[in-house]
Amino acid sequence: MSVGCPARGCYAVRVSKTATNIATPRDLPKLDALLGAAPFAALIASSGRDLVTEETRLALDALRREIRDGNHVFLSELAPDALAVRVQRRLERMLGPIQCRVINATGVILHTSLGRAPLPPSAVEAAAREAAGYSCLELDRGSGKRSDRDKLVNALIERVTGAEAATVVNNNAAATMIILNSLADGAEVVCSRAHMVEIGGSYRMPDVMRKAGCKLVEVGCTNKTKARDFEDAITEHTAMLLKVHTSNYAIVGFTEEPSLEELVEIGRRRNIPVVYDLGAGSLVDLKPYGITREPSVPDLVATGADLVCFSGDKLLGGPQAGIIVGRTGLVQRIKKNALFRMMRCDKFTLSLLEHTLKLYLDASTVTRSVPTLAAIARPAEQVAKLARSIAGRLAKRGITATLANSTSQIGGGSTPGEELPTTVLVIDKLGGSPDAAAKRLRMGTPSVFCRIENDALVFDPRTLLPGQDAELVNAIAAAKQA
Ligand SMILES: *Cc1c(COP(=O)(O)O)cnc(C)c1O
């Protein structure tokens, strides 16, 4: 409790013996007085008066609530210096990057939680230049007339996939949805029981079908579906034969499924479109790098499938997008669907996609210029050499890292069970528990993500981007505790 003491020209003299340093709401300084105090001048100079005023007001409100709720706030916490530090922290939280820059040492190349594909720097630079100003997004420069925004990239997509026509929507989930709805609203779609995939979130194929207005006709069994099963399920209401790439799981053992060629043959004969939801969608053949379960888009297009859809930010290594390729008539139907307007890409995505796709025009350099492909194509000896070099630099900073053979993963729900050989750095002593050390690394600048295996921190250099090895060494040294 406080009592006034006007005779001595002061107030808030505490009479309680035990709680003399605990604040009451009346001890909270006035906003204006506080902003005039010296420690706040520096904050105002760097962050502006409006923002500092608002954050100071919010900080005082929060302290008032603390006091009211009975939490002890010490008088020393209400001194201008202490409050300035509190406001400074609030400003840092407000103004610091929300999506902070991450060094991915997990060995998972397409890490959905870390933003999937790192974009080619040249594509980012070109797209940033275009996005910062006006661009001819929907205007044909020659005629001066209105044009289609996605025609800018469609010619490129057609070139790199060999398809007759193409279009782009926001992501591959949207691509699947709009294909189903455009071709089979109110009609039957035949699909194998082995292909009832869940991608994550609440994206489950049977639910997507229902939302798209389609009636799912499941055929075959989980492990075996024959071409005959598709053929036998066809009725006068059948509008599509759908094949889904089992990107994030593998059915192994006593298994069978019809090839795309077999489905295309049935579709041709019965005049029903055959659609392949490919998911990851590599534009190049990944077999030379040991990835055998990911068919390339050009190979699938060559089978004569009527439509194929895939993601822009998986194996293609570009921005989030859903790319649809196939027959002109079917692509036209998709573009006329009212849903198309809701799923269209913005100008930045389209520029990023354009400049990423252009890198594919030169087959001899694409495995270096597209970071996702570079990580896949990096020979194991090169990764081992980098690991040895990092271990040497860490040793100079007093940190012991041992080398071990391990595997990197493509990730992003692609190629389960297909892994790339790699050499990892294993650090079992960085101070405190491995979880605590991993947290210090995540909370550093830049933020570092690694794996924890057998109570040790594991760093895979395969997923480092050019130049990040030096940053990684510094970050590990900074996270070390005695
Ligand atoms: C990843 C994936 C999707 C979803 O693609 P997004 O681009 O993430 O929306 C759909 N189908 C399959 C088979 C996939 O692998």
The ligand as an ORCA input file, in Angstrom:
! r2SCAN-3c Opt
* xyz 0 1
  C       2.575    -32.694    -53.402
  C       1.441    -33.329    -54.099
  C       0.234    -32.642    -54.282
  C       0.043    -31.261    -53.758
  O       0.894    -30.357    -54.380
  P       1.099    -28.875    -53.793
  O       1.891    -28.184    -54.836
  O       1.783    -29.047    -52.488
  O      -0.252    -28.285    -53.624
  C      -0.796    -33.274    -54.946
  N      -0.659    -34.534    -55.416
  C       0.499    -35.238    -55.250
  C       0.588    -36.633    -55.790
  C       1.574    -34.661    -54.589
  O       2.718    -35.328    -54.420
*
